[in-house]
Amino acid sequence: MKTCNYCGVELENNMNFCPLCGEPVMDKDTEKTEYIQVRKRQQEEKLLTPYQKLTISQKLKIFWQVSGIIFISGILVSLIIDFIANNTITWSKYPIAACSVLFINSTLITFLYKKNVLFLIGSFISTSGFLFLLDLFDNPSGWSVKLGVPILLAAYVIVIVLVKLIKKAERKSLNVIAYSLISAGLLSICSEGIISLYAKNQLHFEWSLIVMISVLIISAILLYIHYKLRKGIDLKRFFHI
């Protein structure tokens, strides 16, 4: 029994056209593979929606425009409701600051999506500004500079290193999970260290060490499996199934 070269449906031997897609039936021995490939691409393009036909850059610009409308609307609505209710700006400064930072980050994603490091630097600066504003809005105590920004900096540095490691990896599988777990462990240690310095003026580690040891063990197992799979060892034989 023959099959259609375009949609793969089974055909009767005496059929000249596919009853599903309507394309002409060709023998596998005919030298018309180029025509078949062109027709396949045309059929696939017909199934795509106008949005799916857009490039990544075009899709990101649509995302930026829609997110801009949402965030600006959120700012205006919060501002109007707060002003009508209190005749001044009170609680609305929090959603205004949050929406502004989110819009800045969506802008960075749209125009710097191919430049990860620049995007992360811009995102760090905008998010640090948001933390500073939160501190400023509610009885400034300096926690944004002494606590918030250092933890944020540690997180961004770890993410940048993680992205670089994943990009340099020739084969991406379990090693990506292992790198991510190690990054989470390092962030735990940095967070507890910064918090202890802020609260007690001394470095003190407890739960973060437990987290780090746990993720190191799991990551070592994952990297070992990844290395074995890279060597072409069958999974069933590896796990003795």
Residue pairs with C-beta under 8 A, 6 or more apart in sequence:
1 10
1 11
1 12
1 13
2 10
2 11
2 12
2 13
2 15
2 25
3 9
3 10
3 11
4 11
4 18
4 20
4 21
4 23
4 25
5 23
5 25
5 26
5 28
5 36
5 40
6 18
6 21
6 23
6 36
6 39
6 40
6 43
7 18
7 20
7 21
7 23
7 43
9 18
9 19
9 20
9 21
11 18
11 19
11 25
15 25
16 24
16 25
17 23
17 24
17 25
18 24
18 25
21 43
23 39
23 43
26 32
26 36
45 53
51 59
51 62
54 62
56 113
60 109
60 110
60 113
61 110
63 106
63 109
63 110
64 106
64 107
64 109
64 110
67 102
67 103
67 106
68 103
68 106
71 99
71 100
71 102
71 103
71 106
72 99
72 103
74 95
74 99
75 95
75 96
75 99
75 100
78 92
78 95
78 96
78 99
79 89
79 92
79 96
81 92
82 88
82 89
82 90
82 91
82 92
83 89
83 92
93 133
93 137
94 134
94 137
97 130
97 133
97 134
97 137
98 130
100 130
101 126
101 127
101 129
101 130
104 122
104 126
105 123
105 126
105 127
108 119
108 122
108 123
108 126
109 119
112 118
112 119
112 122
113 119
116 160
116 163
117 160
120 156
120 159
120 160
120 163
121 156
123 156
124 152
124 153
124 156
127 152
128 144
128 148
128 149
128 152
131 144
131 148
131 149
131 152
132 144
132 145
132 148
132 149
134 144
134 148
135 141
135 142
135 143
135 144
135 145
135 148
136 144
143 198
146 198
147 194
147 195
147 198
150 194
151 190
151 191
151 194
151 195
154 187
154 190
154 191
154 194
155 187
155 190
158 183
158 186
158 187
158 190
159 183
161 183
162 179
162 180
162 183
165 179
166 172
166 176
166 179
169 175
169 176
171 226
171 230
173 226
173 229
174 222
174 223
174 225
174 226
174 229
175 222
175 223
175 226
177 219
177 222
178 218
178 219
178 220
178 222
178 223
178 226
179 219
181 215
181 218
181 219
181 222
182 215
182 216
182 219
184 211
184 215
185 208
185 211
185 212
185 214
185 215
185 216
186 212
188 207
188 208
188 211
188 212
189 205
189 208
189 209
189 211
189 212
191 208
192 204
192 205
192 206
192 207
192 208
193 203
193 204
193 205
193 208
196 202
196 203
196 204
196 205
197 203
225 238
228 238
229 235
229 238
235 241
